[in-house]
């Protein structure tokens, strides 16, 4: 982008061209309708100082003068600020124009066909003599002016006499009537909220000089990037636009695993709604204002004890920032919750933050697409997801189009997985990206403080040091809750005031204490509420202890204690259906949602229920039960709870699992065609299918664990009876790879601890699962067809489940008697495989194929991890770097390519060979790559040695070549051959 300014000589001149991260000064931008080409001032006219006699020069003078009056030195006009003879610049400009209009300080619309003067020259009785011409203006019929109307926050309209007629806001009703564009779109609501069809209708009756421009003018409306190809026709351009848009939407859909906006609303609803008086105080707080107003202050850490209202405080801050921020500023946030397995990892935090950013500015998805096109949804979910997402997030924060950005992460202390990684990322990002401001919250944990203290430009807001403000907010909350109780239970004014007074005396500045007490009072009449109120002790731990004591004294204490014990021991929150498998419920309760919900409600407000999933009401409740009340909850040791969950899991799976559990009937039905029946027979055992072994291995090393894993024990019997049904269920759950991990883990444990018959079965089961993984994953019922039929005749799994082979398979294929040396078949390439290699740690396999792709595989499960695309001919050789972080590939396209093994991203393309590359390898220190090729003549083998850090290639066939054979060419990044 280049801007115009009025020089001291009186001539218009251009600024330098702003690219990349260049800081663009505030500027005005002009929207207008073009006249004939020979009347408009061009780029060359400005450069050469000509064109002053052209009619279009009047628009430049108008824009200059209006910008000057508004205190702006610079302005932009499309007719002359783009060098249209430069195809690359024209393409960039067309794709960037929406953002240029959006980021302008002022946008002026010059209406050359609208006069501010009345036809008879009398304004006395006609306050808007121009309105008729305004409604008929040609400006509303042109294609490019659509984005010029929608992109800027403010649009000002001027007559041909340079008189201001009004702006987009005050003329909103007239503009809606003229254009049929909704009020919300004109008011700046994200255009992604409007359907594809609706956005296409906005352009339907508009015209452009070039037919393709009717489509290209929509690029900013859909926030996509496609290069313009004039001459392709509008139909082709339209197809390309929508294809690119749908690809972006698919990528964003796969990125989404939770919507933090929904999490925020759920949290607010769970806590009774967000009350404005609860967070107003922070907006006036000096630490917050320092963070908000000082460009150098990039991190605000809000810290406080449990229950102090940190989460609701941030909900209020988010609302305030959304209300007050400029249109071009982005806001992304994430709420960690240790009681919800979806949102308690560092990877989940980055994924949620990235999702909100690209939802608001879809063009940012370009930083995801390269890796996503190779890996698909697994990019966000596999073992390397953190590496991939941190790289993606870093690139997004560096994007020149990204304006100031607010990033908010609540409850760092509830990030259970990889918290140090997340803290390090926040520290690094807040230090190096000046346009980004962070707010984080947590408890007063020393390990969090130690890492965040390394940030130099930060503010710290301690709730304990703002006791007066927090107490005032709690008082507002108490008043709200007392009124709520009074309205709900029809309390008299005296009762409501007594409750409010008692809560105020005992709350100690803790929102959670007030919320828990009010929950206990929610269904009590007035006199009972007053009686009950006096029994609640101040302080969270004391209240938790009282809640626990009440559970212990109830006649159903054993049931409630069993539920709490299970909730403490499980590896993820379980559903009501899954809970029934682990706890003896009263007769007639299982499957009854209302009854089960009532039972959860009796668990002393420790647990909460959301969409049939049980979780702890707050992390502090779980911490209390684990650290301060475990003797009451777990009287028989935690190992006994794990043992109970394990044994009940086996019982439930043995009872429910069977051949064709979904009654699919057709063996060839694809997993993509499968829809769970209602009710789902697997609903009660999904947790059991995935975690039974984890609970078994948490049992004591003697006793239950030993007996369960002995020959003929419960595990042996379960597998001999149910193994194939379990594989089918895992496939239906789309979790077969996790099942293979379970089998390998069990095999490793048994191998070290005896039980020869069970080990023999497990070893055979592993071979069977690895060999058949691909087909069972694609079609669950193939477990009983091709998987059994093509297993070796003496396979234990085959002989055990042979009766399930369909009767219509009458002639069996000839197969080996026993498993051979082949462990598994990795399927996915569409042509011959030329080269394979293991990673140094043995956990991955890389393969190169005639289908021009490189593929990465999980060596444990056989699951495909990445497909690396980029070569334009056969891939002939592949290798891992010594540290396993990179892959090198050689190809018949005469290039050597380096790839990031974690993300699949291409790193470098090494060019210089003049014939097929036959072999590649890393040096032991990983700093060099050697490649062999059929350069010059087929019979003469030559080698190239690439110095990756220095960008040098040395060639040779054992004898140094003459200097004249050396060539220099440029390669990507740092490597270039000599």
KEMARKE-913189 format. One line per 10 residues: their letters; for each residue x, z negated, y negated of C-alpha. Coordinates in steps of 0.1 Angstrom, whole numbers, plus 5000, padded with zeros to 4 digits. Example, Ala and Ser with C-alpha at 12.3 -4.5 7.8 and 13.67 -1.06 7.14 Angstrom:
as = 5123:4922:5045; 5137:4929:5011
This chain:
xxxxxxxxxx = 5000:5000:5000; 5012:5008:4965; 4996:4997:4933; 4992:5012:4898; 5003:4995:4866; 5004:5006:4830; 5040:5008:4819; 5055:5000:4785; 5058:5038:4778; 5020:5041:4780
xxxxxxxxxx = 5022:5060:4813; 5008:5049:4846; 5034:5042:4873; 5035:5030:4909; 5048:4998:4922; 5070:4999:4953; 5052:5004:4986; 5043:4970:5000; 5048:4968:5038; 5050:4942:5065
xxxxxxxxxx = 5052:4906:5051; 5057:4917:5015; 5037:4896:4990; 5011:4918:4973; 5003:4906:4938; 4966:4901:4927; 4950:4935:4920; 4917:4951:4911; 4903:4980:4931; 4880:5009:4921
xxxxxxxxxx = 4851:5023:4940; 4836:5055:4928; 4823:5089:4939; 4848:5118:4940; 4843:5149:4919; 4857:5183:4928; 4892:5180:4941; 4907:5198:4911; 4892:5172:4887; 4907:5141:4905
xxxxxxxxxx = 4941:5127:4896; 4964:5129:4926; 4995:5110:4938; 5017:5139:4925; 5000:5137:4891; 5011:5101:4887; 5046:5107:4899; 5050:5137:4876; 5032:5122:4846; 5006:5150:4846
xxxxxxxxxx = 4969:5151:4850; 4958:5134:4818; 4935:5163:4810; 4916:5160:4843; 4881:5144:4841; 4892:5119:4868; 4917:5104:4844; 4888:5086:4826; 4882:5064:4857; 4919:5054:4858
xxxxxxxxxx = 4917:5043:4821; 4885:5024:4828; 4900:5006:4858; 4932:4998:4838; 4912:4984:4809; 4888:4963:4829; 4916:4949:4850; 4935:4940:4818; 4904:4921:4805; 4902:4902:4838
xxxxxxxxxx = 4939:4892:4836; 4952:4916:4862; 4983:4938:4858; 4978:4959:4889; 4950:4981:4903; 4944:5006:4931; 4924:5038:4932; 4921:5059:4964; 4924:5093:4947; 4959:5088:4935
xxxxxxxxxx = 4975:5058:4953; 4977:5075:4986; 5002:5103:4993; 4978:5125:5013; 5005:5150:5021; 5021:5123:5043; 5000:5123:5075; 5014:5089:5086; 5006:5073:5053; 4971:5088:5052
xxxxxxxxxx = 4964:5075:5088; 4976:5040:5078; 4956:5040:5047; 4924:5050:5063; 4928:5022:5089; 4938:4997:5062; 4913:5005:5034; 4886:4980:5045; 4912:4952:5043; 4925:4964:5009
xxxxxxxxxx = 4890:4962:4995; 4884:4928:5011; 4916:4914:4997; 4912:4927:4962; 4908:4901:4934; 4882:4923:4917; 4862:4954:4928; 4847:4976:4902; 4821:5003:4910; 4822:5031:4884
xxxxxxxxxx = 4788:5049:4885; 4794:5082:4866; 4757:5092:4871; 4742:5059:4857; 4738:5054:4820; 4733:5020:4804; 4714:5036:4775; 4677:5042:4775; 4666:5078:4775; 4649:5073:4741
xxxxxxxxxx = 4677:5050:4728; 4653:5020:4725; 4663:4989:4745; 4638:4966:4730; 4611:4969:4756; 4633:4980:4786; 4658:4953:4796; 4672:4975:4824; 4669:5011:4813; 4695:5020:4839
xxxxxxxxxx = 4677:5007:4870; 4660:5040:4879; 4694:5059:4877; 4710:5030:4896; 4686:5033:4925; 4692:5071:4927; 4729:5069:4922; 4750:5092:4944; 4773:5063:4951; 4747:5049:4976
xxxxxxxxxx = 4747:5081:4996; 4784:5084:5003; 4801:5074:5035; 4833:5057:5022; 4814:5035:4997; 4797:5016:5026; 4828:4996:5034; 4836:4994:4996; 4802:4976:4992; 4806:4952:5022
xxxxxxxxxx = 4843:4944:5023; 4849:4926:4989; 4835:4892:4982; 4823:4903:4948; 4815:4938:4937; 4808:4946:4900; 4788:4977:4889; 4796:4996:4856; 4778:5025:4839; 4795:5056:4827
xxxxxxxxxx = 4797:5039:4793; 4818:5011:4809; 4791:4986:4805; 4787:4959:4832; 4753:4962:4849; 4756:4933:4873; 4773:4924:4906; 4765:4925:4943; 4750:4890:4941; 4726:4894:4912
xxxxxxxxxx = 4716:4929:4923; 4713:4920:4960; 4675:4926:4962; 4678:4961:4947; 4708:4970:4969; 4690:4958:5001; 4660:4980:4992; 4683:5010:4985; 4705:5007:5015; 4684:4988:5041
xxxxxxxxxx = 4714:4966:5047; 4705:4929:5054; 4710:4903:5028; 4733:4883:5051; 4757:4913:5054; 4758:4916:5016; 4764:4879:5013; 4796:4881:5034; 4785:4870:5069; 4809:4883:5095
xxxxxxxxxx = 4800:4919:5104; 4806:4911:5141; 4773:4892:5140; 4754:4925:5136; 4748:4948:5166; 4766:4981:5171; 4733:4999:5166; 4725:4981:5133; 4760:4989:5119; 4756:5025:5129
xxxxxxxxxx = 4723:5027:5111; 4739:5017:5078; 4759:5050:5078; 4732:5072:5092; 4719:5087:5059; 4753:5088:5041; 4774:5119:5037; 4812:5127:5036; 4831:5158:5026; 4848:5160:5060
xxxxxxxxxx = 4825:5155:5090; 4850:5132:5108; 4851:5109:5077; 4816:5097:5085; 4831:5080:5115; 4864:5070:5101; 4847:5052:5072; 4833:5028:5099; 4867:5017:5111; 4867:4986:5089
xxxxxxxxxx = 4830:4979:5097; 4839:4977:5134; 4874:4963:5127; 4891:4988:5150; 4922:5010:5146; 4922:5047:5157; 4944:5074:5143; 4923:5101:5124; 4924:5135:5140; 4908:5159:5116
xxxxxxxxxx = 4893:5189:5134; 4882:5169:5164; 4846:5168:5153; 4823:5138:5146; 4812:5135:5182; 4847:5131:5195; 4856:5107:5167; 4824:5087:5174; 4833:5084:5211; 4868:5073:5203
xxxxxxxxxx = 4855:5047:5178; 4831:5031:5203; 4856:5033:5232; 4881:5014:5213; 4855:4989:5200; 4843:4982:5236; 4878:4977:5248; 4884:4952:5221; 4851:4934:5230; 4860:4933:5267
xxxxxxxxxx = 4894:4918:5259; 4878:4891:5236; 4852:4884:5264; 4879:4878:5289; 4898:4856:5264; 4868:4834:5260; 4866:4805:5284; 4848:4782:5259; 4836:4788:5223; 4849:4759:5202
xxxxxxxxxx = 4820:4765:5179; 4797:4756:5208; 4819:4726:5217; 4816:4714:5181; 4778:4717:5181; 4776:4699:5215; 4798:4671:5203; 4778:4667:5171; 4745:4667:5191; 4758:4642:5216
xxxxxxxxxx = 4768:4619:5188; 4734:4621:5171; 4743:4648:5145; 4767:4650:5117; 4758:4629:5087; 4773:4640:5054; 4782:4605:5042; 4804:4599:5072; 4832:4623:5060; 4828:4627:5023
xxxxxxxxxx = 4855:4601:5016; 4883:4621:5032; 4877:4650:5007; 4888:4627:4979; 4916:4611:4999; 4950:4616:4983; 4967:4626:5016; 4940:4652:5023; 4942:4666:4988; 4980:4668:4990
xxxxxxxxxx = 4977:4687:5022; 4949:4710:5009; 4964:4718:4975; 5001:4718:4980; 5013:4751:4995; 5044:4733:5010; 5023:4707:5028; 5014:4724:5061; 5005:4696:5085; 4980:4667:5082
xxxxxxxxxx = 4980:4642:5110; 4949:4620:5111; 4955:4590:5134; 4935:4560:5144; 4923:4538:5173; 4896:4549:5197; 4861:4550:5183; 4871:4552:5147; 4853:4585:5142; 4882:4610:5141
xxxxxxxxxx = 4862:4637:5159; 4832:4636:5136; 4855:4633:5106; 4871:4666:5116; 4837:4682:5122; 4829:4673:5086; 4862:4687:5074; 4856:4719:5093; 4822:4723:5076; 4836:4717:5042
xxxxxxxxxx = 4865:4742:5047; 4840:4768:5060; 4818:4763:5029; 4846:4764:5003; 4872:4787:5017; 4877:4823:5004; 4862:4851:5025; 4896:4863:5036; 4908:4829:5048; 4904:4822:5086
xxxxxxxxxx = 4895:4789:5101; 4901:4781:5138; 4897:4748:5156; 4897:4732:5190; 4883:4699:5204; 4903:4684:5233; 4884:4662:5257; 4901:4645:5286; 4868:4641:5304; 4863:4678:5305
xxxxxxxxxx = 4888:4697:5326; 4881:4730:5307; 4894:4717:5274; 4923:4693:5281; 4954:4714:5285; 4978:4730:5260; 4970:4764:5273; 4933:4758:5267; 4940:4748:5231; 4959:4780:5223
xxxxxxxxxx = 4934:4801:5241; 4905:4786:5221; 4924:4789:5188; 4933:4825:5195; 4897:4833:5205; 4882:4820:5172; 4908:4840:5152; 4902:4873:5169; 4864:4867:5168; 4866:4865:5130
xxxxxxxxxx = 4892:4893:5127; 4890:4916:5157; 4919:4937:5145; 4942:4908:5156; 4934:4916:5192; 4961:4943:5189; 4986:4915:5196; 4968:4908:5229; 4961:4943:5241; 4995:4954:5253
xxxxxxxxxx = 4998:4926:5277; 4961:4925:5285; 4960:4962:5294; 4986:4954:5320; 4974:4921:5334; 4937:4919:5326; 4920:4885:5325; 4948:4869:5346; 4969:4870:5315; 4950:4840:5302
xxxxxxxxxx = 4947:4822:5335; 4977:4825:5357; 5008:4803:5360; 5024:4821:5330; 4994:4818:5307; 5011:4793:5283; 5041:4816:5279; 5019:4846:5272; 4995:4828:5248; 5022:4812:5228
xxxxxxxxxx = 5039:4846:5223; 5005:4861:5214; 4997:4833:5190; 5031:4835:5173; 5026:4873:5168; 4992:4867:5153; 5005:4841:5128; 5031:4867:5118; 5005:4895:5112; 5008:4908:5076
xxxxxxxxxx = 4970:4912:5074; 4964:4875:5082; 4957:4856:5050; 4958:4819:5047; 4947:4802:5079; 4935:4767:5087; 4941:4755:5123; 4926:4722:5135; 4931:4705:5168; 4912:4673:5175
xxxxxxxxxx = 4923:4645:5200; 4958:4655:5209; 4960:4624:5230; 4933:4639:5253; 4954:4669:5260; 4963:4659:5296; 4983:4689:5306; 5015:4700:5288; 5010:4679:5256; 5047:4680:5248
xxxxxxxxxx = 5046:4718:5248; 5016:4718:5225; 5032:4694:5201; 5065:4714:5200; 5045:4746:5193; 5026:4729:5164; 5058:4715:5149; 5075:4749:5151; 5045:4769:5138; 5039:4746:5109
xxxxxxxxxx = 5075:4749:5099; 5079:4787:5099; 5046:4801:5090; 5039:4794:5053; 5004:4808:5052; 4992:4784:5080; 4979:4749:5075; 4973:4725:5104; 4952:4694:5108; 4956:4674:5140
xxxxxxxxxx = 4942:4641:5151; 4951:4616:5178; 4953:4579:5186; 4983:4559:5174; 5006:4570:5202; 5044:4566:5197; 5052:4598:5217; 5030:4619:5195; 5044:4603:5164; 5079:4608:5175
xxxxxxxxxx = 5075:4646:5178; 5053:4651:5147; 5078:4631:5126; 5102:4661:5130; 5079:4681:5106; 5094:4678:5071; 5063:4690:5051; 5035:4669:5064; 5009:4643:5054; 4999:4613:5075
xxxxxxxxxx = 4964:4598:5072; 4961:4565:5090; 4924:4553:5094; 4936:4517:5097; 4952:4520:5063; 4919:4534:5049; 4898:4505:5062; 4876:4504:5031; 4866:4541:5033; 4861:4540:5071
xxxxxxxxxx = 4840:4508:5068; 4818:4525:5042; 4813:4555:5065; 4805:4532:5094; 4779:4514:5072; 4763:4548:5065; 4762:4555:5102; 4747:4521:5110; 4719:4527:5084; 4712:4561:5100
xxxxxxxxxx = 4711:4547:5135; 4689:4517:5125; 4664:4541:5109; 4666:4563:5140; 4658:4533:5163; 4630:4522:5140; 4614:4556:5141; 4619:4561:5178; 4605:4527:5189; 4582:4520:5160
xxxxxxxxxx = 4601:4489:5147; 4589:4469:5117; 4610:4469:5086; 4622:4434:5093; 4633:4444:5128; 4652:4474:5115; 4669:4454:5088; 4679:4427:5113; 4694:4453:5136; 4713:4469:5107
xxxxxxxxxx = 4727:4435:5095; 4739:4426:5130; 4756:4460:5136; 4773:4457:5102; 4787:4422:5110; 4801:4432:5144; 4811:4469:5142; 4846:4462:5130; 4848:4498:5116; 4842:4514:5150
xxxxxxxxxx = 4817:4542:5153; 4818:4543:5190; 4808:4506:5193; 4777:4512:5171; 4768:4543:5191; 4770:4525:5225; 4750:4495:5213; 4723:4518:5198; 4722:4536:5231; 4715:4503:5249
xxxxxxxxxx = 4687:4496:5224; 4672:4530:5225; 4643:4522:5248; 4636:4486:5239; 4607:4473:5220; 4613:4454:5188; 4614:4418:5201; 4635:4428:5231; 4659:4447:5209; 4665:4417:5187
xxxxxxxxxx = 4670:4395:5218; 4694:4420:5234; 4713:4425:5201; 4727:4390:5201; 4744:4395:5234; 4767:4424:5224; 4802:4412:5217; 4823:4429:5189; 4851:4452:5199; 4851:4481:5223
xxxxxxxxxx = 4869:4464:5252; 4846:4434:5250; 4816:4458:5249; 4829:4478:5279; 4834:4445:5298; 4798:4435:5291; 4785:4469:5302; 4804:4465:5334; 4792:4429:5339; 4756:4441:5336
xxxxxxxxxx = 4763:4468:5362; 4778:4443:5386; 4747:4420:5381; 4721:4447:5387; 4704:4450:5421; 4718:4486:5424; 4753:4476:5416; 4768:4491:5447; 4753:4525:5439; 4765:4525:5403
xxxxxxxxxx = 4800:4512:5412; 4803:4540:5438; 4794:4566:5412; 4820:4552:5387; 4846:4550:5414; 4841:4587:5423; 4841:4597:5386; 4875:4580:5383; 4890:4596:5413; 4880:4632:5411
xxxxxxxxxx = 4903:4659:5397; 4877:4675:5375; 4842:4665:5363; 4817:4670:5391; 4781:4682:5390; 4751:4662:5400; 4748:4684:5431; 4785:4677:5441; 4780:4639:5434; 4754:4637:5461
xxxxxxxxxx = 4780:4647:5487; 4802:4616:5478; 4777:4588:5472; 4748:4575:5493; 4718:4581:5472; 4684:4564:5476; 4660:4582:5498; 4644:4612:5481; 4668:4613:5451; 4691:4641:5462
xxxxxxxxxx = 4682:4673:5445; 4659:4656:5421; 4674:4662:5386; 4653:4636:5368; 4660:4608:5393; 4698:4616:5393; 4699:4617:5356; 4682:4583:5354; 4708:4569:5378; 4737:4582:5357
xxxxxxxxxx = 4720:4566:5327; 4721:4532:5344; 4759:4534:5347; 4763:4513:5316; 4767:4542:5291; 4802:4548:5307; 4791:4583:5318; 4773:4612:5301; 4756:4642:5315; 4759:4678:5301
xxxxxxxxxx = 4745:4708:5318; 4743:4689:5351; 4780:4680:5348; 4791:4643:5348; 4819:4631:5325; 4830:4599:5308; 4814:4593:5274; 4848:4588:5258; 4884:4587:5271; 4886:4551:5261
xxxxxxxxxx = 4858:4543:5286; 4878:4558:5314; 4910:4541:5303; 4892:4507:5303; 4880:4512:5338; 4913:4523:5351; 4936:4499:5334; 4915:4468:5327; 4887:4468:5353; 4900:4485:5383
xxxxxxxxxx = 4897:4455:5405; 4859:4455:5399; 4855:4492:5402; 4880:4498:5430; 4879:4467:5451; 4892:4485:5482; 4921:4503:5464; 4921:4538:5450; 4934:4552:5483; 4901:4541:5499
xxxxxxxxxx = 4881:4561:5473; 4902:4592:5480; 4898:4586:5517; 4860:4584:5513; 4858:4616:5492; 4880:4634:5517; 4859:4623:5548; 4826:4630:5530; 4839:4664:5519; 4847:4674:5555
xxxxxxxxxx = 4813:4661:5566; 4795:4681:5539; 4814:4713:5545; 4809:4710:5583; 4772:4706:5577; 4767:4734:5552; 4793:4761:5559; 4783:4788:5583; 4787:4825:5589; 4770:4845:5561
xxxxxxxxxx = 4760:4814:5541; 4744:4836:5514; 4725:4858:5539; 4741:4889:5526; 4737:4907:5560; 4757:4937:5550; 4794:4933:5560; 4806:4958:5534; 4789:4943:5504; 4814:4938:5475
xxxxxxxxxx = 4821:4905:5458; 4811:4922:5426; 4776:4928:5440; 4771:4892:5451; 4748:4869:5432; 4744:4833:5443; 4710:4826:5457; 4687:4799:5442; 4692:4772:5453; 4729:4778:5460
xxxxxxxxxx = 4739:4764:5494; 4775:4760:5481; 4765:4741:5450; 4771:4707:5466; 4804:4715:5482; 4823:4737:5457; 4844:4707:5447; 4850:4698:5483; 4861:4733:5493; 4889:4732:5467
xxxxxxxxxx = 4900:4695:5466; 4895:4680:5501; 4933:4682:5509; 4943:4667:5476; 4922:4636:5483; 4935:4634:5519; 4971:4634:5507; 4962:4606:5483; 4952:4583:5512; 4977:4558:5525
xxxxxxxxxx = 5005:4573:5546; 4994:4554:5576; 4958:4547:5587; 4933:4574:5575; 4959:4600:5566; 4977:4597:5600; 4945:4598:5621; 4931:4627:5601; 4962:4649:5607; 4968:4641:5643
xxxxxxxxxx = 4961:4666:5671; 4924:4666:5677; 4918:4646:5645; 4892:4653:5619; 4912:4681:5601; 4920:4698:5634; 4883:4697:5645; 4871:4709:5610; 4894:4739:5610; 4887:4749:5646
xxxxxxxxxx = 4850:4749:5638; 4848:4759:5602; 4880:4777:5591; 4865:4812:5589; 4834:4799:5571; 4856:4781:5546; 4874:4814:5539; 4841:4831:5533; 4830:4804:5510; 4862:4805:5490
xxxxxxxxxx = 4858:4843:5486; 4822:4838:5474; 4836:4812:5449; 4863:4837:5439; 4889:4812:5448; 4905:4825:5480; 4940:4824:5465; 4936:4786:5459; 4926:4784:5496; 4959:4799:5506
xxxxxxxxxx = 4977:4774:5485; 4958:4746:5503; 4968:4761:5537; 5005:4763:5528; 5005:4728:5514; 4989:4714:5546; 5014:4734:5567; 5044:4720:5548; 5031:4684:5552; 5023:4687:5589
xxxxxxxxxx = 5056:4704:5597; 5074:4674:5583; 5051:4649:5600; 5045:4661:5636; 5011:4671:5651; 5022:4702:5670; 4988:4716:5680; 4975:4713:5645; 5006:4728:5631; 5003:4757:5655
xxxxxxxxxx = 4967:4763:5643; 4976:4760:5606; 5006:4783:5609; 4983:4809:5626; 4956:4803:5599; 4982:4809:5572; 4993:4842:5588; 4956:4852:5592; 4947:4844:5556; 4978:4861:5541
xxxxxxxxxx = 4973:4892:5562; 4936:4895:5554; 4935:4881:5519; 4929:4914:5501; 4900:4925:5523; 4882:4891:5524; 4887:4888:5486; 4869:4921:5481; 4842:4917:5507; 4836:4881:5520
xxxxxxxxxx = 4819:4891:5552; 4849:4911:5563; 4862:4877:5574; 4843:4884:5606; 4849:4921:5608; 4881:4938:5599; 4900:4905:5594; 4893:4894:5630; 4894:4929:5646; 4929:4937:5632
xxxxxxxxxx = 4944:4903:5639; 4967:4901:5669; 4950:4896:5702; 4965:4862:5707; 4959:4849:5672; 4944:4815:5674; 4920:4822:5646; 4909:4854:5664; 4903:4838:5698; 4886:4808:5682
xxxxxxxxxx = 4861:4829:5661; 4859:4860:5683; 4822:4855:5690; 4815:4863:5653; 4828:4899:5656; 4796:4920:5651; 4782:4935:5683; 4781:4970:5668; 4819:4970:5669; 4822:4981:5705
xxxxxxxxxx = 4856:4996:5707; 4884:4974:5695; 4916:4990:5679; 4949:4985:5696; 4968:4957:5679; 4999:4936:5687; 4996:4906:5710; 5012:4882:5685; 5019:4881:5648; 5050:4902:5640
xxxxxxxxxx = 5076:4896:5613; 5053:4910:5586; 5037:4881:5567; 5013:4899:5544; 5004:4933:5530; 5004:4936:5492; 4979:4963:5483; 4974:4979:5449; 4998:5008:5445; 4982:5042:5447
xxxxxxxxxx = 5013:5059:5461; 5045:5052:5480; 5066:5021:5471; 5103:5029:5465; 5118:4995:5457; 5110:4958:5461; 5127:4926:5452; 5121:4888:5452; 5125:4866:5422; 5154:4841:5424
xxxxxxxxxx = 5130:4812:5431; 5112:4832:5458; 5078:4827:5441; 5072:4863:5430; 5078:4898:5444; 5083:4929:5422; 5076:4965:5435; 5082:5000:5420; 5061:5030:5431; 5056:5067:5429
xxxxxxxxxx = 5024:5059:5410; 5047:5052:5380; 5039:5015:5379; 5058:4983:5385; 5038:4954:5400; 5044:4917:5402; 5029:4897:5431; 5025:4860:5439; 5047:4856:5470; 5028:4826:5482
xxxxxxxxxx = 4993:4840:5481; 4999:4877:5478; 4977:4879:5447; 4986:4906:5422; 4999:4891:5389; 5009:4920:5366; 5008:4957:5365; 5036:4970:5343; 5029:5005:5329; 5052:5026:5307
xxxxxxxxxx = 5072:5049:5329; 5061:5086:5329; 5075:5094:5363; 5083:5078:5397; 5097:5042:5396; 5127:5043:5419; 5143:5009:5416; 5134:4974:5405; 5152:4940:5402; 5148:4905:5388
xxxxxxxxxx = 5172:4889:5363; 5191:4859:5377; 5169:4835:5358; 5137:4852:5369; 5125:4858:5334; 5130:4895:5332; 5125:4926:5354; 5144:4958:5352; 5131:4991:5365; 5147:5026:5368
xxxxxxxxxx = 5127:5058:5369; 5128:5095:5375; 5118:5098:5338; 5155:5091:5331; 5150:5057:5315; 5157:5021:5324; 5131:4996:5312; 5132:4958:5308; 5100:4937:5311; 5091:4901:5305
xxxxxxxxxx = 5083:4888:5340; 5060:4861:5326; 5038:4882:5304; 5044:4918:5316; 5053:4928:5281; 5078:4957:5277; 5111:4944:5261; 5134:4974:5259; 5136:5011:5269; 5172:5021:5277
xxxxxxxxxx = 5177:5058:5273; 5208:5080:5279; 5206:5093:5314; 5200:5130:5318; 5186:5128:5353; 5167:5104:5376; 5178:5068:5376; 5182:5058:5413; 5193:5022:5411; 5193:4993:5387
xxxxxxxxxx = 5207:4957:5388; 5215:4927:5366; 5249:4912:5362; 5252:4876:5376; 5250:4862:5341; 5219:4883:5332; 5236:4897:5301; 5242:4932:5314; 5223:4958:5335; 5239:4986:5355
xxxxxxxxxx = 5221:5018:5364; 5229:5046:5387; 5218:5082:5382; 5220:5118:5394; 5234:5128:5360; 5248:5164:5354; 5249:5174:5391; 5230:5161:5421; 5263:5155:5440; 5280:5134:5414
xxxxxxxxxx = 5268:5099:5412; 5272:5083:5377; 5267:5048:5366; 5257:5033:5333; 5265:4998:5323; 5243:4984:5296; 5255:4955:5274; 5221:4941:5265; 5233:4920:5236; 5256:4946:5220
xxxxxxxxxx = 5236:4977:5227; 5265:4996:5245; 5264:5018:5276; 5296:5026:5295; 5294:5055:5319; 5316:5063:5349; 5320:5076:5385; 5350:5055:5393; 5371:5075:5368; 5365:5072:5330
xxxxxxxxxx = 5348:5102:5316; 5362:5122:5287; 5351:5112:5253; 5332:5145:5249; 5307:5134:5275; 5297:5103:5256; 5264:5105:5236; 5248:5081:5212; 5211:5076:5211; 5189:5049:5197
xxxxxxxx = 5169:5026:5220; 5143:4999:5213; 5154:4965:5201; 5191:4959:5206; 5202:4983:5234; 5215:5018:5227; 5239:5038:5248; 5273:5052:5238
